[in-house]
Amino acid sequence: MNQDPDASFLKELFARFLDNRCSEEEIRLLMEYAEKEEYRELFSGMIGQVVTTDHAEEESLYAMHRDVIDEVGTRITPPAPARKTVVRRRVPYRVAAAVALLLLAGGVWRWYSRSHTQTPAGTAVAHMQSITPGGNKAILILANGAAVTLDSTANGLLAQQGQTQVIKSATGNLVYTSTAGASAEPLYNSIITPKGVQYQVTLSDGTRVWLNASSTLRFPASFTGANRQVTLTGEAYFEAAINAEKPFVVAVDSLRVTVLGTNFNIMAYKEERTINTTLLNGAVSVSEGNTTTLLKPGEQAQLGQQGNIRVVKKADIRAVMAWKNRLFWFEQDDIHTVMRQLSREYNIEVEIRGNIQRHFTGSIPRDVNVSTVLEVLQKTGGVHFTMNNGKIIVTP
């Protein structure tokens, strides 16, 4: 188009998007205008009209936003014939579409378009020079269901929730500050980091949390109960503020990690075999069912799929904290473990073919292109990378 469209045109295009009637080119155009600052208010208003504010639907909204992250591309393009069908919970269609618009406008669409363009098979290194980590970005889901793309939102006050202010700091991080008094009813927010993205938030009690890629933290705007409980999926590092009268609790499915104030890391990705809680200093208790384990600094509790907790007395802290220090850290890791990390960091699809015996040890900066990482791995011998239709193929 030679000139910018008027509001009525964009509203019509957005309505077509909600009804799944947009062509791929129309969606591309919609995303381009959604990224422009001069249209930010217009799109926020349109999205606000379709996002529910019913608190009773809070739990379904929380689950729905995770599904949108996973399925953001598949609702706009028919799946390939060979693709396996994934059955997920039904979610409010118009709400999911609005959230998808925000996610896409934040950069997911550009990745999706690029990664699904037909590319002749060849070395992945030659075709993936432009794929870099996503950086310090996230999606904030407010208690009323409204979604805020934090990387494209101006610094300053984002929301007032009861006596708590939600502020985006000058460094781009999220800070919750509570004044005197507290809300009678907790208002739950969520921060979602898609693949390839990390983010930092300071909770209302002063606890600082670093979220790794493909993670979600759900927490109240202010802590009003007998404890300070948050819910995590994915991975996060916590510097919990000290409060002897109100324990800080992290819930991961049936697991509970309880502390009074300390530094610890939890890795709880669904695709990994164990949920690992690693203590850096202080003390924590790790509970699952009727089993409670106390950790000392330097120890790691590993919760297996059968509900058993194993304690590693001397955990490799360098490996655990490598992601926060912007490093890939491999210690005799097999190719499946390595590629799961790369998939989360670079938002890439991976297929491993054949029996690859090679194990990998070493560290690589996370701020480099994926091509650099693949070059390093390939030079070790025993593994090769090609790319077909946006997917990295790994072979012996």
C-alpha positions, 0 to 999 in steps of 0.5 A: 500500500502507498499510504497508511490505511484509516482506522475503519480499514484496520478495524475491518481487517481485525474483525476478519482476523478474529473470524479466521477469514484473513489471507496470509498476506492480509495477516502480514499487513495487519501485523506490520501496522500492529507494530507501528507506534502510531497505531498502538492505541487503536489496536489496544482499543480493539483488543480491549473490546474482545478480551473478557474481564470476567474474573471467574474465567481467570484460570481458563485465561491462564491456561489459554495464554499458554496454548496460544504461545504453543499454537500461535502459528497453526491457527493462521496457516493450515497444518502440513499433511504430515504434521501430527495433530495435537489436541488441546483444551478449547479456549475462548476463540475471540480472546485467543485471537486477540492475544495472538495478535499481540504476540505476532506483532511482537515478532513471532509472525516474522519468525513464523514467516521466515521459518516456514518458507521453503528452503532447499536442504543444505547446511543449517549453518548457511541458512540460519545466520539471522536467527538470534536469541529473542532477548529480554521480552515477555507478555504480561497478562493482567488480572482482567485478561488484558495482554501487554507486550512488554518489549514494545510498551513504553517505560513507566506506569502500566497498571494500577491494581488495588494498592499496587502499581505495575511499572516498567523500569528504565532498564526494561524490567517489570517492577511491582510496588505496593503502598499501604494496605492490600487488596481484599481479593488477590489480583493474579497476573502472569508473565509469559516468556515465549521460546527465545525470550527471557525476562526479569520481574520484581514482585511486590515483596521485593523478590526478584525473579529471572524467567528463562525462555518458554516459561510462565510465572503466575503471581498476585499483584500483592501478597495477602495470605499467610504465604507468598505463593507463585506458580511456575512452569518452565525455568526461573531463578529466584532471589526471594525477599526475607520474611520470616512470618510469610514463607515464599512458596513456588508451586510446580504442579504437585511440587512445593518449594518453600523458603523464608528468603534465599536464592534458588533455581527451579527447572521444570520444563515439561519435556525434561525428565526431572524437575530440579530445584537447586539451592545457592544459599540459605535453606529450602524445603521441597515437598511432593505428596507426603515427602519433604526434603530439606536442601543445603546450599549447593544441593539439588533436589530432582523430582522424577516422573514417578514422584520420587525425590533424589538429592544431588549433594554437589550440584554443578552450580555453573551448569544450573546458572549458565542460562542466567549468565547467558551461556549454554553449558554442556557437561557430557550431554547427549544430542537430545539434551543439547537440542532441547536447549537450542530449541527453547533459546532460538525458537526453532523446530528440531528433528533428530534422525539416527543413533547419535553417540556423541556427547558434548562438553563445553560452554558457548555464549547464548547471544550468538546466532544459532549458526555459530552454535551449530558450527561449534557442535558440528566441528566436534564430529559425529553430528551433522546439521541440515535444514529443510522447510525451516526445521533443523535435521540432526543426523550422525 
